[in-house]
Amino acid sequence: MEKMEILLVEDNAGDALLIRQILADASVPVNLPIVRDGEQAPTLLSDPHFQPALIILDLNISRISGAALLER
């Protein structure tokens, strides 16, 4: 079974760890790249080979807010 690609945009290490642990128990295998701020997310998403099925976005992240990322 192919891994589901889920992007996590989260600057809190504890929250990122919790989400990783929860997804580890999912019925489908998950690949979970994590970016720590709003500047890293657009860089990763601009890669045409990276097509996440889901993006989990913290709205209160540093550098560029989650709300500003949604507008982009």
C-alpha positions as CSV (number, residue, x, y, z in Angstrom):
1,M,0.0,0.0,0.0
2,E,1.3,3.4,-1.0
3,K,1.9,5.9,1.8
4,M,-0.4,8.9,2.2
5,E,1.5,12.1,2.1
6,I,0.4,14.6,4.8
7,L,2.1,17.9,5.4
8,L,2.2,19.2,8.9
9,V,2.9,22.9,9.4
10,E,3.5,23.2,13.1
11,D,6.1,25.1,15.2
12,N,5.4,23.4,18.5
13,A,7.5,20.3,18.8
14,G,5.2,18.7,21.4
15,D,2.2,19.1,19.1
16,A,4.1,17.8,16.1
17,L,5.1,14.7,18.1
18,L,1.5,14.1,19.3
19,I,0.2,14.3,15.7
20,R,3.0,12.0,14.5
21,Q,2.0,9.4,17.2
22,I,-1.7,9.6,16.4
23,L,-1.0,9.1,12.6
24,A,1.3,6.2,13.4
25,D,-1.8,4.3,14.5
26,A,-3.7,5.1,11.2
27,S,-5.1,2.3,9.2
28,V,-3.1,3.5,6.2
29,P,0.7,4.2,6.1
30,V,1.5,7.9,6.4
31,N,4.5,9.9,5.4
32,L,4.5,13.1,7.5
33,P,7.0,15.8,6.5
34,I,6.9,18.6,9.1
35,V,7.8,22.3,8.5
36,R,8.3,24.6,11.4
37,D,7.3,28.0,10.1
38,G,5.3,29.8,7.4
39,E,8.3,30.4,5.2
40,Q,9.2,26.7,4.8
41,A,5.8,25.6,3.7
42,P,5.6,27.5,0.4
43,T,9.1,26.3,-0.5
44,L,8.1,22.7,0.0
45,L,4.7,23.1,-1.7
46,S,6.4,24.7,-4.8
47,D,8.0,21.3,-5.5
48,P,5.9,19.8,-8.3
49,H,6.8,16.2,-7.0
50,F,5.3,16.9,-3.6
51,Q,1.6,16.5,-3.7
52,P,0.2,16.1,-0.2
53,A,-3.2,14.5,0.2
54,L,-3.8,16.7,3.3
55,I,-2.2,19.7,5.0
56,I,-2.5,20.2,8.7
57,L,-1.8,23.9,9.3
58,D,-1.2,25.6,12.6
59,L,-2.7,29.1,12.3
60,N,-0.4,30.6,14.9
61,I,3.0,29.9,13.4
62,S,6.0,32.1,13.1
63,R,7.3,34.2,10.2
64,I,4.3,33.9,8.0
65,S,1.0,33.2,9.8
66,G,-1.2,30.3,8.9
67,A,-3.9,32.7,7.8
68,A,-1.5,34.4,5.4
69,L,-0.5,30.9,4.0
70,L,-4.1,30.1,3.3
71,E,-4.5,33.3,1.4
72,R,-1.6,32.3,-0.8
